[in-house]
Amino acid sequence: MSDNLLKQFLAEARQAGITHLAPRRLHLPLKREYFEAIQDGSKPEEYRLCTPHWRKRLEGRKYDQIVLTLGYPSRDDHARRLVRPWRGFTVKTITHPHFGPGPVQVYAIDVTN
């Protein structure tokens, strides 16, 4: 594509309100039990603690997709990767053994298909 065509394409995209060309993806590596539960539909939300780390990645951000992976698969290992539409999150207080014995505040990320 020539420079002029590329400039024209980008100008038309901006005019149409398109601010990005690649999908914005949130990547979440998971343990097997959670990956399989999301895959079979029995787990509709994935939890992340309300910490500065996750606040920076979630609050005020827009994503197109969420990529859930079983651990850290190689780029071409599609069996260990689920791509779902981004449906947002809510803040909840839950008690779960993964986070210790007491109640904690979490981001409940919607991972339904």
ZAZATOR-413816 format. One record per residue: residue in one letter; y, x, z of N, C-alpha, C, O in turn. Coordinates in nm, 2 decimals. Each point is the difference from the previous one (the first is absolute). Layout:
BEGIN
rest:npy:npx:npz:capy:capx:capz:cpy:cpx:cpz:opy:opx:opz
a:Y:X:Z:Y:X:Z:Y:X:Z:Y:X:Z
...
END
This chain:
BEGIN
rest:npy:npx:npz:capy:capx:capz:cpy:cpx:cpz:opy:opx:opz
m:-0.12:0.09:0.00:0.12:-0.09:0.00:0.12:0.09:0.00:0.01:0.09:0.08
s:0.08:-0.12:-0.17:0.12:0.09:0.00:0.10:-0.03:0.11:-0.02:-0.11:0.07
d:0.11:0.20:-0.04:0.09:-0.02:0.11:0.08:-0.13:-0.01:0.02:-0.07:0.10
n:0.03:0.04:-0.22:0.08:-0.12:-0.02:-0.08:-0.13:0.03:0.05:-0.09:0.06
l:-0.18:0.09:-0.11:-0.08:-0.12:0.03:-0.03:-0.01:0.15:0.00:-0.11:0.05
l:-0.03:0.22:0.01:-0.02:0.00:0.15:0.12:-0.06:0.07:-0.01:-0.08:0.09
k:0.13:0.13:-0.12:0.12:-0.04:0.06:0.02:-0.15:-0.02:0.05:-0.07:0.09
q:-0.07:0.02:-0.21:0.01:-0.14:-0.04:-0.10:-0.08:0.08:0.04:-0.11:0.06
f:-0.16:0.15:-0.05:-0.10:-0.07:0.08:0.03:-0.01:0.14:-0.01:-0.11:0.06
l:0.06:0.22:0.00:0.04:0.00:0.14:0.12:-0.09:0.03:0.01:-0.07:0.10
a:0.09:0.07:-0.19:0.12:-0.08:0.01:-0.04:-0.15:-0.01:0.05:-0.08:0.08
e:-0.14:0.05:-0.17:-0.05:-0.14:-0.01:-0.08:-0.05:0.13:0.01:-0.11:0.04
a:-0.09:0.21:0.01:-0.07:-0.03:0.12:0.09:-0.03:0.12:-0.02:-0.09:0.07
r:0.13:0.17:-0.06:0.09:-0.02:0.11:0.08:-0.13:-0.02:0.02:-0.07:0.10
q:0.01:0.04:-0.22:0.07:-0.13:-0.03:-0.09:-0.12:0.04:0.05:-0.10:0.05
a:-0.18:0.12:-0.07:-0.10:-0.11:0.04:-0.03:0.00:0.15:-0.08:-0.09:0.04
g:0.14:0.18:0.03:-0.02:0.00:0.15:-0.12:0.08:0.04:-0.04:0.00:0.12
i:-0.02:0.07:-0.21:-0.12:0.09:0.03:0.06:0.13:0.06:0.07:0.07:-0.07
t:-0.10:-0.04:0.19:0.05:0.12:0.06:-0.11:0.11:0.01:0.03:0.11:0.04
h:-0.15:-0.14:-0.07:-0.11:0.10:0.01:-0.10:-0.03:-0.11:-0.02:-0.12:-0.04
l:-0.04:0.22:-0.01:-0.10:-0.02:-0.11:-0.14:0.00:0.05:-0.09:-0.08:-0.05
a:0.06:0.16:0.15:-0.14:0.01:0.05:-0.01:-0.10:0.12:0.10:-0.02:0.07
p:-0.22:-0.04:-0.04:-0.01:-0.09:0.11:0.02:0.08:0.13:-0.04:0.12:0.01
r:0.11:-0.18:0.09:0.02:0.06:0.13:-0.12:-0.04:0.08:-0.03:-0.11:0.02
r:-0.05:0.22:0.03:-0.12:-0.03:0.07:0.00:0.06:0.14:0.05:0.11:0.02
l:-0.10:-0.18:0.07:-0.03:0.04:0.14:-0.14:0.04:0.00:-0.09:-0.08:-0.02
h:0.06:0.21:0.06:-0.14:0.04:0.01:-0.04:0.01:0.15:0.06:0.05:0.08
l:-0.18:-0.12:-0.06:-0.05:0.00:0.14:-0.15:0.05:0.00:-0.09:-0.08:-0.05
p:0.06:0.20:0.10:-0.14:0.04:0.01:-0.06:-0.07:0.12:0.06:-0.02:0.11
l:-0.19:-0.03:-0.12:-0.06:-0.08:0.10:-0.14:0.06:0.04:-0.06:0.08:-0.08
k:0.01:-0.11:0.20:-0.13:0.03:0.04:-0.09:-0.10:-0.07:0.04:-0.11:-0.04
r:-0.17:0.14:0.02:-0.10:-0.08:-0.07:-0.01:-0.14:0.05:0.01:-0.09:-0.08
e:-0.01:0.07:0.21:-0.02:-0.14:0.05:0.12:-0.09:-0.04:-0.02:-0.12:-0.03
y:0.14:0.17:0.03:0.11:-0.08:-0.04:0.01:-0.02:-0.15:0.04:-0.10:-0.04
f:-0.07:0.21:-0.03:0.00:-0.01:-0.15:-0.09:-0.11:-0.05:0.03:-0.08:-0.08
e:-0.16:0.09:0.14:-0.10:-0.10:-0.05:0.04:-0.14:0.05:-0.03:-0.10:-0.08
a:0.09:0.08:0.20:0.04:-0.13:0.04:0.11:-0.06:-0.09:0.00:-0.12:-0.03
i:0.09:0.20:-0.01:0.11:-0.04:-0.09:-0.06:-0.03:-0.14:0.03:-0.11:-0.06
q:-0.12:0.19:0.02:-0.07:-0.02:-0.13:-0.08:-0.13:-0.01:0.01:-0.07:-0.10
d:-0.08:0.03:0.21:-0.07:-0.12:0.00:0.08:-0.12:0.04:-0.05:-0.11:0.00
g:0.18:0.13:0.03:0.09:-0.11:0.03:0.00:-0.05:0.15:0.07:-0.10:0.03
s:-0.15:0.17:0.05:0.00:-0.05:0.14:0.12:0.06:0.09:0.02:-0.04:0.11
k:0.05:0.13:-0.17:0.12:0.06:0.07:0.12:-0.02:-0.08:0.02:0.08:-0.10
p:0.07:-0.17:0.13:0.11:-0.03:-0.08:0.13:0.09:0.03:0.09:0.00:-0.08
e:-0.10:0.07:0.19:0.12:0.08:0.04:-0.05:0.14:0.04:-0.11:0.02:0.05
e:0.19:0.08:-0.08:-0.02:0.14:0.04:0.11:0.03:0.10:0.12:-0.03:-0.03
y:-0.15:0.09:0.14:0.10:0.03:0.11:0.04:0.14:0.00:-0.08:0.09:-0.02
r:0.21:-0.07:0.04:0.06:0.13:0.03:0.09:-0.01:0.12:0.08:-0.10:0.00
l:-0.09:0.19:0.09:0.09:0.00:0.12:0.15:0.00:-0.04:0.04:0.06:-0.10
c:0.04:-0.13:0.18:0.14:0.00:-0.02:0.06:0.13:0.05:0.03:0.01:0.12
t:-0.03:0.09:-0.20:0.05:0.13:0.03:0.12:0.04:-0.10:0.01:-0.07:-0.10
p:0.07:0.17:0.13:0.10:0.04:-0.09:-0.06:0.03:-0.14:0.06:-0.02:-0.10
h:-0.18:0.08:0.10:-0.07:0.04:-0.12:-0.02:-0.12:-0.09:0.04:0.00:-0.12
w:-0.10:-0.11:0.17:-0.03:-0.12:-0.08:0.13:-0.08:-0.02:0.01:-0.07:-0.10
r:0.08:0.07:0.19:0.13:-0.08:-0.02:0.07:0.05:-0.12:0.05:-0.07:-0.08
k:-0.05:0.21:0.06:0.07:0.06:-0.11:-0.07:-0.04:-0.13:0.07:-0.01:-0.11
r:-0.20:-0.01:0.11:-0.08:-0.03:-0.12:0.00:-0.15:-0.03:-0.03:-0.03:-0.12
l:0.06:-0.05:0.21:-0.02:-0.15:-0.02:0.13:-0.08:0.00:0.03:-0.07:-0.09
e:0.05:0.09:0.19:0.12:-0.08:0.02:0.10:0.03:-0.11:0.04:0.12:-0.01
g:0.01:-0.22:-0.05:0.10:0.02:-0.11:-0.05:0.06:-0.13:0.08:0.03:-0.08
r:-0.21:-0.02:0.07:-0.05:0.06:-0.12:-0.07:-0.11:-0.09:-0.04:-0.11:0.06
k:0.04:0.13:-0.19:-0.06:-0.10:-0.09:-0.12:0.07:-0.07:0.02:0.12:-0.05
y:-0.13:-0.18:0.05:-0.12:0.05:-0.07:-0.05:-0.10:-0.10:0.03:-0.12:0.01
d:-0.09:0.16:-0.12:-0.07:-0.09:-0.09:-0.15:-0.01:0.03:-0.05:-0.11:-0.02
q:-0.01:0.21:0.07:-0.14:0.00:0.03:-0.03:0.08:0.13:0.08:0.08:0.04
i:-0.20:-0.11:0.01:-0.05:0.08:0.11:-0.13:0.05:-0.04:-0.09:-0.07:-0.06
v:0.07:0.20:0.08:-0.12:0.07:-0.04:-0.08:0.04:0.12:0.05:0.08:0.08
l:-0.16:-0.14:-0.06:-0.09:0.02:0.12:-0.11:0.09:-0.04:-0.07:-0.03:-0.10
t:0.05:0.14:0.17:-0.11:0.09:-0.04:-0.09:0.02:0.11:0.03:0.00:0.12
l:-0.16:0.03:-0.16:-0.10:0.04:0.10:0.01:0.15:0.02:-0.05:0.07:-0.08
g:0.12:-0.04:0.19:0.03:0.14:0.02:0.10:0.06:-0.10:0.10:-0.07:-0.03
y:-0.13:0.18:-0.03:0.09:0.07:-0.09:-0.08:0.03:-0.13:-0.05:0.11:-0.02
p:0.02:-0.21:-0.07:-0.08:0.02:-0.11:0.07:0.08:-0.11:0.12:0.02:0.00
s:-0.20:0.04:-0.09:0.05:0.07:-0.11:0.07:-0.10:-0.10:-0.02:-0.12:0.01
r:0.11:0.16:-0.09:0.08:-0.08:-0.09:-0.08:-0.10:-0.08:0.04:-0.11:-0.03
d:-0.16:0.16:-0.01:-0.08:-0.09:-0.09:-0.11:-0.08:0.07:-0.09:-0.06:-0.07
d:0.09:0.06:0.20:-0.10:-0.07:0.08:0.05:-0.14:0.03:0.05:-0.03:0.10
h:-0.07:-0.06:-0.20:0.06:-0.14:0.01:-0.08:-0.09:0.09:0.05:-0.10:0.05
a:-0.18:0.14:-0.02:-0.08:-0.08:0.09:0.06:0.01:0.15:-0.03:-0.10:0.08
r:0.10:0.20:-0.05:0.05:0.02:0.13:0.15:-0.04:0.01:0.08:0.05:0.08
r:-0.03:-0.14:-0.17:0.14:-0.03:-0.01:0.01:-0.15:-0.03:-0.06:-0.05:-0.09
l:0.15:-0.02:0.17:0.03:-0.14:-0.03:0.15:0.00:-0.02:0.08:0.05:0.07
v:-0.04:-0.12:-0.18:0.14:-0.02:-0.03:0.03:-0.15:0.02:-0.06:-0.08:-0.07
r:0.16:0.05:0.15:0.03:-0.14:0.03:0.15:-0.02:-0.02:0.08:0.10:0.01
p:-0.04:-0.22:-0.04:0.15:-0.02:-0.01:0.06:0.01:0.14:-0.06:-0.03:0.10
w:0.18:0.08:-0.10:0.08:0.01:0.13:0.04:-0.14:0.04:0.07:-0.07:-0.07
r:-0.11:0.03:0.19:0.04:-0.13:0.05:0.08:0.01:0.13:0.03:-0.10:0.07
g:0.00:0.22:-0.03:0.09:0.02:0.12:-0.08:0.02:0.13:-0.12:0.02:0.00
f:0.19:-0.03:0.11:-0.05:0.02:0.13:0.07:-0.09:0.10:0.11:-0.05:-0.03
t:-0.17:0.04:0.15:0.06:-0.06:0.11:-0.02:0.09:0.12:-0.09:0.09:0.00
v:0.17:-0.10:0.10:-0.01:0.08:0.12:-0.08:-0.09:0.10:0.05:-0.12:0.03
k:-0.15:0.17:0.03:-0.08:-0.08:0.10:-0.04:0.09:0.12:0.01:0.12:-0.01
t:-0.04:-0.19:0.11:-0.05:0.07:0.12:-0.15:-0.03:0.01:-0.04:-0.12:0.00
i:-0.05:0.22:0.00:-0.14:-0.01:0.00:-0.06:0.09:0.11:0.06:0.09:0.04
t:-0.19:-0.12:-0.01:-0.08:0.09:0.08:-0.12:0.03:-0.08:-0.07:-0.09:-0.05
h:0.05:0.22:0.03:-0.11:0.04:-0.09:-0.05:0.14:0.05:0.08:0.08:0.04
p:-0.21:-0.06:-0.03:-0.06:0.12:0.05:0.05:0.13:-0.07:0.02:0.10:0.06
h:0.01:-0.12:-0.19:0.05:0.12:-0.08:0.14:0.05:0.06:0.02:0.12:-0.01
f:0.06:-0.21:0.07:0.13:0.04:0.05:0.00:0.02:0.15:0.11:0.02:0.06
g:-0.22:-0.03:0.01:-0.01:0.01:0.14:-0.02:-0.13:0.07:-0.02:-0.10:-0.06
p:0.02:0.10:0.20:-0.04:-0.12:0.07:0.11:-0.10:0.01:-0.03:-0.12:0.02
g:0.16:0.15:-0.03:0.11:-0.09:0.02:0.05:-0.06:-0.13:-0.03:0.05:-0.11
p:0.12:-0.15:0.13:0.06:-0.06:-0.12:0.10:0.10:-0.07:0.07:0.07:0.08
v:-0.06:-0.07:-0.21:0.09:0.08:-0.07:0.07:-0.08:-0.11:-0.06:-0.10:-0.05
q:0.17:0.15:0.01:0.07:-0.07:-0.11:-0.04:0.08:-0.13:0.01:0.12:-0.01
v:-0.04:-0.20:-0.09:-0.05:0.06:-0.13:0.07:-0.07:-0.12:0.05:-0.11:0.01
y:-0.05:0.18:-0.12:0.03:-0.06:-0.13:-0.13:-0.06:-0.05:-0.10:0.08:-0.02
a:0.09:-0.21:0.00:-0.12:-0.06:-0.06:0.03:-0.02:-0.15:0.07:-0.09:-0.04
i:-0.13:0.18:-0.04:0.03:0.01:-0.14:-0.10:-0.09:-0.07:-0.12:0.01:0.01
d:0.17:-0.11:-0.09:-0.09:-0.09:-0.07:-0.07:0.07:-0.12:0.06:0.06:-0.08
v:-0.19:-0.07:0.09:-0.09:0.07:-0.10:-0.08:-0.10:-0.08:-0.10:0.04:-0.06
t:0.13:-0.17:0.06:-0.07:-0.09:-0.07:0.02:0.01:-0.15:0.10:0.06:-0.05
n:-0.20:-0.10:-0.03:0.00:0.02:-0.14:0.07:-0.12:-0.07:0.01:0.00:-0.12
END
